[in-house]
């Protein structure tokens, strides 16, 4: 299945590049150039192909995203404007370029404009009010560096959370140690009642050869900055119990029921689980709240919905209640690799938990 998906991706990329070159070559300006000065035409086409190859080499993922969107929008524009015969091929291409720029400009703004999302939950348990700040999918270095993250931590601190939880993918394959140190120091200095808790995501351990720190250094830096790493472990904090699960990518992670079955059910039980795809099992436990990330809210339409269709995730984004368990999936404070979010926002989450009246 994986090889089939990879083949499809490579095939789609090849078709995209071929289509872009074909579209460029068929502009009337270039056709006229070919007829009047074939050598200049060949040079122009060569320069365009070299520029395209350089863009793919420098930033492969974002270039492919831009090209794919241009292809899809071009096909849509051609279909719609076909009804109006007065529109030339060049006009259609120009309209497609403008629409692509507008659409992806919106996606770029959505990726970099971090918002606060608030959820107000109630519980029948006899517990004190709790405020949790959730940060997910930082992918440090993608849309902001260590100093940028520090500014968001300062903003989160103003919300006066009782604790901060980080639900995976704090770093990425290209994160650098300098940014990591600044980001973790910011978390160490934030004033909360209970501190900061973290679970690994599927990107955190990464391809260690591509960044200047390994998993051991990551753990050491987190521990040095008083960040509690939870891996199939729990911790009690007065009226609340935090359960941190290993990521789904870990083959021997503990089942949900084994982590929760023996806990004090009078306390409010919060589960940190990076990937949102074990909802049925978790809803059969006594968990009150499950916090996840991973999906980036879908990031690029229609990727999130494809994930649901193939059962990669149980939910793309937002709040859902199953039986007595609330599930919140964050779209993340950043993105992975791509500089665009056309299907979601970037956010940090504030969760207010109060006793039912």
Secondary structure, 3 states (H helix, E strand, C coil): CHHHHHHHHHHHHHHHHHHHHHHHHCCHHHHHHHHHCHHHHHHHHHHHHHHHHHHHHHCHHHHHHHHHHHHHHHHHHHHHHCCCCCCCHHHHHHHHHHHHHHHHHHHHHHHHCEEEEEEEEEECCCCCCEEEEEECCCCCCCCCCHHHHHHHHHHHHCCCCCEEEEECCCCCCCCCHHHHHHHHHHHHHCCCCCEEEEECCCCCCCCHHHCCCCHHHHHHHHHHCCEEECCCEEEEECCEEEEECCCCCCCCCCCHHHHHCCCCCCCEEEEEEEECCCHHHHHCCCCCEEEEECCHHHCCCCHHHHHHHCCCCCCCCEEEEECCEEEEECCCCCCCCCCCCCCCCEEEEEEEEEECC
